[in-house]
């Protein structure tokens, strides 16, 4: 399976909420305004296999909503965290 990692966009809000709800995680705060703070790991057919979000507090960020599908490889989970560090830096977060 070839996985694609990308930043979520407004068109992903409902798909992201469904994935998080299926994982029994809260979806409060997941909106068109906040979706750009989430990464999506998808398979070739566009199904979400993992996600990680960050909630901004000024220059600080709180990791939230890590959810992964069964069978996800360790390297893909690490890729989510590594890319989140890049996203946080792009969003001017320092902590």
Long-range contacts (C-beta under 8 A, 24 or more apart in sequence): 1-43, 1-44, 2-43, 2-44, 3-41, 3-42, 3-43, 3-49, 3-76, 4-41, 4-42, 4-43, 4-44, 5-39, 5-40, 5-41, 5-42, 5-79, 5-80, 5-83, 6-39, 6-40, 6-42, 7-36, 7-38, 7-39, 7-40, 7-87, 8-35, 8-36, 8-38, 8-39, 8-40, 8-51, 9-35, 9-36, 10-35, 12-38, 12-40, 15-48, 16-40, 16-48, 16-51, 19-48, 19-51, 19-67, 20-51, 20-65, 20-67, 23-67, 25-65, 25-67, 26-65, 29-55, 30-65, 37-87, 37-91, 38-65, 39-80, 39-83, 39-84, 39-87, 41-72, 41-76, 41-79, 41-80, 49-76, 50-76, 50-77, 50-80, 51-80, 52-80, 52-81, 52-84, 54-84, 54-87, 54-88, 54-91, 54-93, 56-91, 56-93, 59-92, 59-93, 59-94, 59-95, 60-93, 60-94, 60-95, 61-88, 61-91, 61-93, 61-95
